[in-house]
Amino acid sequence: MTLMVIIRRTYKLTDYITDNHMDAIARILIFISLIMGIAYTTEIFIAWYSGNGYEMFTFFRNRITGDYNIQFWGMIICNAIIPQLFWFKKIRRNWVSLLLISLIINLGMWFERFNIVITSLSKDYLPSNWVSYSPTFIDIGVYVGTLGVFTAGILLFVRYITLIAISEIKSVAQFGNKKED
């Protein structure tokens, strides 16, 4: 959605990528965010229901209320709650709100990866190995580098590959100024 909004506005493709297309993407995001919310809830319920002390510690003392609670709740809010704003047609039809909510979802997906990797590695079975994570310059550089490689890939794609298939625009394109007899 983020790339589609930016490409649509930058290349003035509003005749080809219509509000109905963006509306359809927003509706799909509603469905996906509901699935994500159910998955998060199920994961927490299984950790609680299993009675396993390690699972309970990981979810309830490390993620939900512990050192990484901001990232956990950020993940929940950005991936499961904020996308529910797409239920409103006015929001689904406004390109600024589409862009903002899609950026928030991207942030939430980053929080999810953070929760999966960092909280699992920061506290393992030996308390003597426990340490809070703080990124180094190398970590930040690798992250920024991946953003740069992704951006370069997108720009190369837009430059060398057709954005919209000819068969898709035949119905809306006007080929010349031919008069019908």
Rosetta silent file (secondary structure, phi, psi, omega in degrees, C-alpha in Angstrom):
SEQUENCE: MTLMVIIRRTYKLTDYITDNHMDAIARILIFISLIMGIAYTTEIFIAWYSGNGYEMFTFFRNRITGDYNIQFWGMIICNAIIPQLFWFKKIRRNWVSLLLISLIINLGMWFERFNIVITSLSKDYLPSNWVSYSPTFIDIGVYVGTLGVFTAGILLFVRYITLIAISEIKSVAQFGNKKED
SCORE:     score description
SCORE:     0.000 S_00000001
   1 L     0.000  -43.076 -178.480    0.000    0.000    0.000 S_00000001
   2 H   -58.100  -50.859 -179.457    2.793    2.428    0.889 S_00000001
   3 H   -65.646  -37.495 -178.798    4.529    2.018   -2.444 S_00000001
   4 H   -64.932  -41.578  179.064    1.257    2.049   -4.367 S_00000001
   5 H   -64.390  -44.340 -178.053    0.181    5.386   -2.836 S_00000001
   6 H   -66.332  -47.250 -179.592    3.580    6.952   -3.524 S_00000001
   7 H   -64.169  -40.327 -179.597    3.840    5.627   -7.100 S_00000001
   8 H   -61.360  -43.318 -179.235    0.239    6.579   -7.842 S_00000001
   9 H   -76.075  -41.014 -176.220    0.793   10.177   -6.736 S_00000001
  10 H   -66.499  -44.878 -176.162    4.319   10.577   -8.142 S_00000001
  11 L   -96.406    9.498  177.585    3.568    9.252  -11.625 S_00000001
  12 L    51.668   54.823 -178.256    0.012   10.658  -11.774 S_00000001
  13 L  -102.008   27.538 -176.387   -1.566    7.247  -12.309 S_00000001
  14 L   -66.913  -21.760  176.240   -4.922    8.089  -10.728 S_00000001
  15 L   -74.864  -25.920 -175.184   -6.747    7.199  -13.954 S_00000001
  16 L  -101.623  -41.442  174.412   -5.253    3.710  -13.922 S_00000001
  17 L  -103.070   95.883 -170.509   -4.888    2.979  -10.214 S_00000001
  18 L   -84.909  172.809  175.102   -8.271    4.183   -9.072 S_00000001
  19 H   -61.595  -30.179  177.957   -9.734    4.881   -5.662 S_00000001
  20 H   -65.875  -36.713  176.214  -11.528    1.543   -5.969 S_00000001
  21 H   -64.064  -45.671 -179.318   -8.176   -0.245   -6.208 S_00000001
  22 H   -66.696  -35.916  175.937   -6.905    1.518   -3.108 S_00000001
  23 H   -61.434  -41.859  179.789  -10.198    0.799   -1.356 S_00000001
  24 H   -65.133  -40.324  177.849   -9.791   -2.894   -2.154 S_00000001
  25 H   -63.804  -41.903  179.565   -6.242   -2.928   -0.741 S_00000001
  26 H   -63.415  -39.366  177.581   -7.481   -1.228    2.441 S_00000001
  27 H   -64.581  -37.819  176.786  -10.234   -3.836    2.830 S_00000001
  28 H   -64.714  -39.335  178.545   -7.662   -6.605    2.481 S_00000001
  29 H   -65.045  -32.428  174.371   -5.560   -4.906    5.169 S_00000001
  30 H   -59.527  -49.791 -178.012   -8.590   -4.924    7.502 S_00000001
  31 H   -61.894  -44.941 -179.427   -8.875   -8.673    7.075 S_00000001
  32 H   -64.478  -39.916 -179.762   -5.140   -9.245    7.511 S_00000001
  33 H   -67.909  -32.659  174.233   -5.006   -7.096   10.648 S_00000001
  34 H   -65.155  -41.168  176.702   -7.878   -9.094   12.154 S_00000001
  35 H   -62.324  -43.002  179.245   -5.936  -12.288   11.450 S_00000001
  36 H   -62.198  -43.192  178.629   -2.828  -10.756   13.062 S_00000001
  37 H   -61.192  -42.315  177.947   -4.820   -9.764   16.166 S_00000001
  38 H   -66.065  -39.581  178.837   -6.227  -13.272   16.497 S_00000001
  39 H   -63.893  -42.973  177.977   -2.744  -14.762   16.020 S_00000001
  40 H   -63.426  -43.829  179.383   -1.284  -12.530   18.746 S_00000001
  41 H   -63.562  -42.321  179.085   -4.146  -13.370   21.107 S_00000001
  42 H   -63.638  -41.397  179.285   -3.812  -17.089   20.401 S_00000001
  43 H   -61.651  -43.148  178.757   -0.072  -16.982   21.022 S_00000001
  44 H   -67.502  -42.578  179.787   -0.587  -15.308   24.409 S_00000001
  45 H   -62.244  -43.353 -179.624   -3.415  -17.687   25.324 S_00000001
  46 H   -64.760  -38.920  177.209   -1.331  -20.759   24.456 S_00000001
  47 H   -62.033  -40.996  179.300    1.575  -19.429   26.540 S_00000001
  48 H   -71.313  -46.045 -174.441   -0.791  -18.964   29.482 S_00000001
  49 H   -69.005  -29.148 -178.430   -2.744  -22.202   29.012 S_00000001
  50 H   -66.934  -28.889 -178.593    0.361  -24.383   28.660 S_00000001
  51 L    75.162    3.087  179.290    1.444  -23.530   32.185 S_00000001
  52 L   -70.888  123.581 -176.790    5.071  -23.692   31.008 S_00000001
  53 H   -61.678  -36.643 -179.629    7.076  -21.322   33.198 S_00000001
  54 H   -68.691  -41.996  177.180    9.450  -20.372   30.416 S_00000001
  55 H   -63.627  -44.873 -179.707    6.611  -19.499   28.039 S_00000001
  56 H   -60.993  -42.854  179.440    4.835  -17.539   30.768 S_00000001
  57 H   -63.285  -46.350 -177.380    8.023  -15.640   31.576 S_00000001
  58 H   -58.924  -45.769 -174.872    8.746  -14.871   27.914 S_00000001
  59 H   -83.961  -45.899 -171.104    5.304  -13.492   27.198 S_00000001
  60 H   -89.705  -31.644 -177.174    4.093  -12.021   30.476 S_00000001
  61 H  -102.531  -18.373 -178.247    7.292  -10.893   32.211 S_00000001
  62 H  -105.595  -41.032 -175.642    9.511  -10.097   29.237 S_00000001
  63 H   -98.091  -57.580 -171.721    7.192   -8.867   26.497 S_00000001
  64 H   -69.846  -43.372 -177.314    3.823   -7.737   27.877 S_00000001
  65 L  -122.405    3.810 -172.513    5.006   -6.137   31.132 S_00000001
  66 L   -99.405 -147.061 -175.498    8.793   -6.380   30.991 S_00000001
  67 L   -61.973  -29.042 -173.790   11.750   -4.706   29.359 S_00000001
  68 L  -111.898   29.944 -178.116   10.249   -4.915   25.874 S_00000001
  69 H   -68.868  -30.643  179.123    6.658   -3.918   26.609 S_00000001
  70 H   -64.785  -43.752  179.102    6.836   -0.788   24.417 S_00000001
  71 H   -67.238  -38.904  179.889    7.794   -2.869   21.398 S_00000001
  72 H   -64.331  -50.842 -178.240    5.148   -5.495   22.183 S_00000001
  73 H   -69.687  -30.642  172.915    2.312   -3.005   22.600 S_00000001
  74 H   -61.408  -41.940  177.184    3.573   -1.054   19.596 S_00000001
  75 H   -61.236  -46.546 -179.105    3.270   -4.243   17.570 S_00000001
  76 H   -63.111  -48.341 -176.597   -0.285   -4.860   18.803 S_00000001
  77 H   -66.240  -45.850 -175.721   -1.439   -1.274   18.242 S_00000001
  78 H   -72.227  -33.948 -174.978    0.229   -0.812   14.841 S_00000001
  79 H   -96.435  -26.738 -173.963   -0.701   -4.217   13.367 S_00000001
  80 H  -115.397  -29.224 -173.618   -4.077   -5.035   14.905 S_00000001
  81 H  -100.355  -52.065 -177.568   -5.763   -1.838   16.129 S_00000001
  82 H   -58.025  -41.944  179.799   -4.778    1.082   13.857 S_00000001
  83 H   -63.046  -13.897  177.876   -5.709   -0.754   10.597 S_00000001
  84 H   -69.279  -11.646  173.951   -9.276   -1.043   11.913 S_00000001
  85 H   -64.554  -20.082  178.779   -9.643    2.610   10.921 S_00000001
  86 H   -68.760   -6.260  174.328  -10.052    1.291    7.373 S_00000001
  87 H   -65.075  -23.364 -178.483  -13.615    0.309    8.289 S_00000001
  88 L   -89.818  124.606 -176.594  -14.485    3.948    7.588 S_00000001
  89 H   -61.734  -35.173 -179.733  -14.957    4.710    3.901 S_00000001
  90 H   -60.678  -37.907  179.169  -13.785    8.299    4.340 S_00000001
  91 H   -74.007  -38.934  179.403  -10.396    7.038    5.541 S_00000001
  92 H   -66.255  -22.889 -177.172  -10.151    4.413    2.783 S_00000001
  93 L   -98.691   -0.324 -179.234  -10.714    7.114    0.140 S_00000001
  94 L  -103.816  118.871 -174.415   -8.165    9.629    1.495 S_00000001
  95 H   -67.425  -29.660  178.665   -4.668    9.061    0.121 S_00000001
  96 H   -67.809  -44.420  179.019   -2.955   10.789    3.081 S_00000001
  97 H   -67.787  -35.450  175.709   -4.648    8.518    5.616 S_00000001
  98 H   -60.281  -45.141 -179.249   -3.862    5.479    3.431 S_00000001
  99 H   -65.903  -45.841 -178.490   -0.195    6.466    3.397 S_00000001
 100 H   -63.075  -45.783 -179.020   -0.027    7.214    7.133 S_00000001
 101 H   -67.260  -37.245  178.436   -1.764    4.006    8.186 S_00000001
 102 H   -66.915  -35.223  175.510    0.360    1.911    5.817 S_00000001
 103 H   -66.912  -37.864  176.886    3.513    3.481    7.303 S_00000001
 104 H   -64.782  -39.620  177.313    2.215    2.677   10.803 S_00000001
 105 H   -63.918  -40.630  176.653    1.624   -0.923    9.704 S_00000001
 106 H   -60.882  -40.927  176.322    5.214   -1.066    8.385 S_00000001
 107 H   -62.755  -42.483  178.525    6.431    0.172   11.774 S_00000001
 108 H   -62.387  -36.407  177.832    4.303   -2.489   13.480 S_00000001
 109 H   -69.020  -33.272  174.523    5.827   -5.185   11.302 S_00000001
 110 H   -65.720  -42.519  176.199    9.277   -3.962   12.327 S_00000001
 111 H   -59.375  -37.669  179.436    8.166   -4.198   15.981 S_00000001
 112 H   -63.643  -45.538  177.843    7.020   -7.765   15.318 S_00000001
 113 H   -62.550  -39.483  177.715   10.429   -8.776   13.955 S_00000001
 114 H   -60.167  -46.194 -179.849   12.050   -7.034   16.907 S_00000001
 115 H   -62.673  -39.379 -178.642    9.846   -8.997   19.322 S_00000001
 116 H   -67.408  -47.584 -172.051   10.609  -12.286   17.632 S_00000001
 117 H   -85.164  -55.934 -169.385   14.374  -11.881   17.457 S_00000001
 118 H   -70.470  -45.819 -177.746   15.503   -9.582   20.244 S_00000001
 119 H   -67.443  -28.466  177.851   13.265  -10.721   23.108 S_00000001
 120 H   -73.326  -34.859 -177.262   14.095  -14.332   22.359 S_00000001
 121 H   -86.821  -22.296 -174.953   17.850  -13.718   22.345 S_00000001
 122 H   -74.503  -30.380 -179.743   18.050  -11.292   25.270 S_00000001
 123 L  -134.241  106.114  177.351   16.887  -13.791   27.898 S_00000001
 124 L  -103.599 -156.684 -174.625   17.609  -17.471   27.398 S_00000001
 125 L   -73.549  -19.644  179.807   17.598  -20.354   29.883 S_00000001
 126 L  -103.021  112.802 -179.786   20.665  -19.152   31.790 S_00000001
 127 H   -58.672  -23.716  178.965   20.046  -15.979   33.806 S_00000001
 128 H   -69.074  -17.907  178.692   23.771  -15.259   33.725 S_00000001
 129 H   -93.276   -0.186 -175.888   23.431  -14.688   29.956 S_00000001
 130 L   -71.065  134.660  178.514   20.599  -12.183   30.265 S_00000001
 131 L  -154.807  143.434  175.562   21.297   -8.789   28.794 S_00000001
 132 L   -81.799  142.381 -177.693   19.156   -5.952   27.492 S_00000001
 133 L   -86.854  135.064  168.947   19.603   -5.186   23.833 S_00000001
 134 L  -139.708  130.542 -173.855   20.741   -1.810   22.607 S_00000001
 135 L   -68.846  144.713  174.648   21.732   -1.374   18.964 S_00000001
 136 L   -94.161  175.842  177.328   25.306   -0.561   18.017 S_00000001
 137 H   -62.739  -33.738  178.475   26.384    1.642   15.131 S_00000001
 138 H   -66.595  -43.347  177.391   26.903   -1.502   13.068 S_00000001
 139 H   -59.386  -45.654  179.928   23.336   -2.669   13.765 S_00000001
 140 H   -65.522  -40.566  178.647   21.947    0.704   12.765 S_00000001
 141 H   -63.269  -41.265  177.947   24.167    0.792    9.672 S_00000001
 142 H   -64.464  -42.065  179.264   23.025   -2.643    8.538 S_00000001
 143 H   -63.569  -47.607  178.801   19.384   -1.623    8.999 S_00000001
 144 H   -63.420  -37.026  177.131   19.811    1.639    7.092 S_00000001
 145 H   -62.806  -39.695  178.095   21.736   -0.265    4.411 S_00000001
 146 H   -66.179  -35.959  175.310   18.866   -2.705    3.927 S_00000001
 147 H   -63.863  -40.107  178.643   16.506    0.250    3.497 S_00000001
 148 H   -65.614  -42.713  178.186   18.866    1.675    0.893 S_00000001
 149 H   -64.525  -41.120  177.975   19.120   -1.604   -1.016 S_00000001
 150 H   -62.795  -45.242  179.427   15.332   -1.967   -0.963 S_00000001
 151 H   -62.425  -42.492  177.734   14.860    1.595   -2.201 S_00000001
 152 H   -62.322  -40.775  177.712   17.397    1.067   -4.981 S_00000001
 153 H   -62.272  -42.804  178.438   15.598   -2.128   -6.007 S_00000001
 154 H   -64.178  -44.258  179.956   12.244   -0.353   -6.150 S_00000001
 155 H   -63.677  -39.057  175.943   13.697    2.511   -8.179 S_00000001
 156 H   -65.433  -39.338  178.030   15.285    0.064  -10.640 S_00000001
 157 H   -61.667  -47.860 -178.900   11.996   -1.788  -10.911 S_00000001
 158 H   -64.664  -33.916 -177.246   10.068    1.417  -11.643 S_00000001
 159 H   -74.175  -40.834 -168.902   12.694    2.517  -14.171 S_00000001
 160 H  -109.512  -11.970 -178.296   13.024   -0.677  -16.216 S_00000001
 161 L  -119.269  139.068 -178.584    9.811   -2.666  -15.794 S_00000001
 162 L   -61.367  131.110 -179.392    6.368   -1.578  -16.926 S_00000001
 163 L   -74.291  -40.752 -176.859    4.262   -0.444  -13.986 S_00000001
 164 L  -127.643  132.908  179.817    0.903   -1.185  -15.576 S_00000001
 165 L   -68.583  143.931  179.398    0.204   -3.821  -18.216 S_00000001
 166 H   -58.792  -38.667 -178.989   -1.103   -2.571  -21.562 S_00000001
 167 H   -63.541  -24.658  179.816   -4.021   -4.992  -21.366 S_00000001
 168 H   -78.922  -25.139 -175.041   -5.129   -3.329  -18.135 S_00000001
 169 H  -105.648    1.866 -179.314   -5.293    0.187  -19.572 S_00000001
 170 L   -57.119  -38.012 -175.906   -6.874   -0.505  -22.970 S_00000001
 171 L   -73.128  -25.426 -177.386  -10.311    0.379  -21.681 S_00000001
 172 L  -107.081  -15.249 -178.609   -9.299    3.771  -20.236 S_00000001
 173 L   -80.956  145.489  175.389   -6.520    4.838  -22.617 S_00000001
 174 L  -109.605  114.222 -178.056   -7.258    7.008  -25.628 S_00000001
 175 L   -91.641   97.805  178.282   -5.082    6.055  -28.560 S_00000001
 176 L    74.289 -171.854  179.760   -4.767    9.166  -30.722 S_00000001
 177 L  -115.945   49.643 -178.898   -7.608   11.423  -31.769 S_00000001
 178 L   -72.643  137.160  175.391   -9.348    9.157  -34.242 S_00000001
 179 L   -93.713  136.682  177.422  -12.860   10.087  -35.157 S_00000001
 180 L   -81.355  135.513  179.382  -15.333    7.289  -35.356 S_00000001
 181 L   -87.332    0.000    0.000  -17.187    7.114  -38.675 S_00000001
